[in-house]
């Protein structure tokens, strides 16, 4: 595991956040996609810290120390955000959230995918806490649901699984694919804004066509874009070569190549 000094030296913003937590004697873990990307040596611009208490207060204190902006994201759930601007105008986010449940395992169990359910405990040493085997899945390049009810807890996670698989070049493991097919109809209950955001991120990937085909295979396309799914089986007159659905996907592939 990465030594603490090396880990902290990678981002002075995180170093400041960890220092604020330590000064107040509040336990903190780095969680989620930041841990996944750190283990893959990918660039990180969004850091998520889960803390034992006083998340908004910690976010405000960190922002003050950095001369950065602070926003309370969700006062009821005690979640705050620090926004720091780099010299080139790019932004880095540090989110502080109150731990869900009485311990770190309970918090991670409530997350979506195993590769997002790892935590780095921050203290004198950096310790990886991986109760759901996210690191082996990361090494095997697999997208796996944390629990059998992960997608029922938050339906947009099904779209996120497809998008993340495309973004990382991973495969959705068979049992997780089966869970998505089981729960696909629940996607209709997701707010339009959240579903749109995941779809937009998927369409921005280099191989969006593969993602759309996977959405179709998993039963998500009919829920997300019923007008597109309804094109299946609609034939076209000559000189067209494909039915309308395949023609539409061919156009998407052609746009990607352009």
N, C-alpha and C positions, 0 to 999 in steps of 0.2 A: 504494500500500500504506500501511497505517496507520503513522504515525510511532511509534517505540518509546515515547516519553514518553506519547503518548496511549493506546497499547495497555496499558502498564503501569498507568496511572492508572485503568483500568476495574476493576481488581481488585487490591487490596493483597496478597492471598494469593499471586497469581501473581508479583507484584513480589518478594515475599520468596523464593519458590522460585527465580526467575531469579537473584537476588542470591547465594543459596547456591551455585548452580552456577558462577556467574562467579568467586566467591571461590576455588573449588577448581580453576578452570581446566578445567571439564568442559563439553563441548559439549552443548547441549540443544535440542530442538525441541518445540514445541507441535503436537500431531497430532490427527487424527481428528475426531470430532463437534464438538469445541470450535472448531476452525478453521472448519468448515462453518458453525456457528452464528454465529461472530464475523463472517464475511463476509456473513451475512444479518441482522446486527444483532439476533439472537435472544438472550434471556437465557441465561446459562451458569451451571450449578451443578456441572458435572463437567469438570475440566480434566485432560488427559492429557499428561504430559511424557515424552518418550523421551530417554534420556541415554546417553552413550558408555560410562559405567561407574558403579559404586557407587550403583545406584538406591536400594536400601534405606537406605543410609547418608545419602543426600541427602534422602530422605523424612523420616527421623528428625530430621535437623538442621533441616529446614524446620519440622517440627512443634514442635520446641523453641523456635525463634525466634518462632513465632506463639502459643505457649502452647496449641497444638491437640493433638488425639489422633493417635497414630501406630499403624498396623497393618502388619505384614509380610504381604502378600497371597500371595506365592509365593516362598519363599526360594530354591528351586531355579532359578527363572527371574529372580531378582533384581528383584522387583516389590514396592513398598511404597505405602501410602496415608496421606495426611494428611486428617483430618476436622476441619473448623472449624465452629463453631456461631455463627450470627448472633444478634442480640439477640432476634429473634422466634422463635428455636428452630429455624429452618431450617438445613440442613446444606449445606456446600460440600465437595466432594471434590477433592483433587489427587493423582493417581496418578503415580508415577514407575516407569518400566519400562526395562529394559535394551534397547538397540537390537538388533534382530534383523538379523544379517548384518553385513557389513563397512562398509556405508555407508548413508546415509539412503534412497537409492532402493530398496535391497534390503528395508529395513524396510517402506516404503510398498507395495511390490509384494506383500507378504504379507497385505495388508489386503483387506477385502471389496469395497467399492464405491468408485468413483472420487471421489465427494463426501466420502468418509471417508479418502481416501488423499492428503490435502494436509498439508503441514507448514509451520509458521512457524519459521524458523531464528532463534534468539534470540541476539543479540549487541549490538554497538553500533547496528545497524539491524535492524529486523524485515524479513525477506525471505521471501516466499512461495515454497515449493518444490513444484511441481505437475507431476511428470513424467508423470502419467496423465490430464491434462486434466480434473481434477475441477472447476475453476472454470467452464470452458465448460459442463459438464454441469449445474452448479449454476444458471447463468444460463438454460440451456435447460429447467430443471426436469425433468431426466432422472435415473433411477436406472440405473447401468451397472456391471456387474462389472469389477473391475480386470483379471482375467485369465480365460482360458477354464477354468481349474481352480479358481477362487475358491470355488465351492460344494462342490467335492469336498474341498477342504482343511478346510472347516468347514461341515457340512451345515445347521446352524441359520441360516446366513446367508441361506438362501432365504426363511425366514420373516421375517428382518430386512429383506430387500429389500421385501417386501410391506408390512410395518408402516411402514417409513420412507417409502415412496411415499405411504401414506395420511396419515402424520403431517405431511409437508411439502406435500402436494398435488401430488406429482410423478407422472410416468409411468415405468413400467419400459420401457426401450427394447427393441426387438424381439429383438435378439440375446441380451440378458440373459434375456428371457422364455423364449427357446428353450433356453438353458442350464438354467434352472430346470425346465422340462418334462423335459429329458433326465435330470436328476439328482434329480427329485422323490422317487423311491423311497428315496433315501438318508436322507430325513428320518426314516424308521423307526429309524435307528441312533442318533439324537440322544437324549441323556438326557432323561427325562421332565421334569425340573426346568427345563432350559434351554428346551425347546420350550414348556412351560407359561408361562414368563415372557414369551416373545415373544407368545404367543397372548393373554395377559392384557393386555399393552400394546396390542395391536391392538384388542381388544374395548373398551378404554377410549377409543378415538378417537371423534370426533363422528359419523363415518360408518363404523362397524364393518361394516355390511352390505356396503358396497363391497369392503372388505378380504376378507371371507369369500367373496364371489363371485369375487374375483380368486384367492384360494387354490384355489377349485374349478377355475377356468379353467386354472391352472398345474399342476394335479395334486397339490397339497399337501394339500387337504382330506381326501382319502381316506387319506393317511398320518397326518395329525394327528388327525382325528376320523372314523375309519372308520364309526362308528355313524351319524353324520349323513350321510355320503356314501351309505350303504346305503339311505337313505330315498328316493333317486331312483327314480322309476317306480312307487312305491307309491301306488296310488289310494285315495281316500276316498269313502265313501258320502255322499249328500246329507244335510244342506244344505251340506257343505263345497264350496268353489269350486276348490280347488287340490289337486294331489297333495301327499303328506306333506312332501316336501323343500321345495317352494315355500311351503307353509303355514308351515313352520318358519322359513324366512327372512323371511316376512311378519311373523311374531311378533317377530323380532329388530328389524326395521325399525320396528314399532309401539312397541316398548319404547324405541327411540332417540327417537322423536317425543315420547313421554311425558316 
